[in-house]
Amino acid sequence: MLCFFREVIEKFAQVGQAKVIAHQRWEDMARPLYEMEIEGERLAEFHPGVGASLAAALLEEIIARGCRKFVACGGA
């Protein structure tokens, strides 16, 4: 799940529902990749950054890690 609401992802981590499984290292910062379990299924989630090119590059890394289905959660 690409979640544009960083505070939502961090809240899941704070209450123990999500754990960091990797960091995607970029020039501006290390971006954590989280994992949650929902109804027996694994769900990866991350903040895709700002801008299409960064989001696309991060998504490419997630695909390389084995993710195959995606949902984007954001606001406008």
C-alpha positions in Angstrom: 0.0 0.0 0.0 1.3 3.4 -1.0 0.1 5.7 1.8 0.5 9.4 1.4 -0.4 9.9 5.1 2.9 9.4 6.9 1.2 9.9 10.3 -1.2 7.0 9.7 1.7 4.6 8.9 3.6 5.9 12.0 0.6 5.3 14.2 0.3 1.7 13.1 4.0 1.3 14.0 3.6 3.0 17.4 0.8 0.7 18.4 2.7 -2.4 17.2 0.6 -3.2 14.2 3.3 -2.5 11.7 7.0 -3.2 11.8 9.9 -1.9 9.7 11.2 -4.7 7.5 13.6 -2.6 5.3 14.8 0.9 4.5 14.9 2.3 1.0 17.9 4.6 1.0 17.6 7.8 -1.0 19.5 11.1 -1.1 17.0 12.9 1.1 16.4 10.2 3.7 16.0 6.5 4.4 12.4 5.6 3.7 11.1 2.7 5.9 9.1 -0.2 4.4 6.6 -1.5 6.9 4.8 -4.9 7.1 1.4 -5.6 8.7 -0.7 -8.7 9.0 -4.4 -8.3 8.1 -6.6 -11.4 8.4 -3.7 -13.7 7.9 -2.3 -11.8 4.8 0.9 -9.8 4.7 0.6 -6.2 3.7 3.6 -4.0 2.9 3.1 -0.2 3.2 5.3 2.8 2.6 5.2 6.6 2.1 5.8 7.2 -1.6 7.4 10.6 -1.2 6.5 13.7 -3.1 6.5 13.7 -6.9 5.7 11.1 -9.5 9.4 10.2 -10.3 10.2 9.4 -6.6 7.0 7.4 -6.2 7.7 5.4 -9.3 11.2 4.6 -8.3 10.1 3.5 -4.8 7.4 1.4 -6.4 10.0 -0.3 -8.6 12.0 -1.3 -5.5 8.8 -2.7 -3.9 8.1 -4.7 -7.0 11.7 -6.1 -6.9 11.0 -7.2 -3.3 8.0 -9.3 -4.5 4.9 -7.1 -4.1 2.4 -7.7 -6.9 -0.8 -5.9 -6.0 -1.0 -2.2 -5.1 -3.4 0.3 -3.5 -2.7 4.0 -3.2 -4.2 5.9 -0.4 -4.0 9.7 -0.5 -5.9 12.9 -0.6 -6.3 15.9 -2.8 
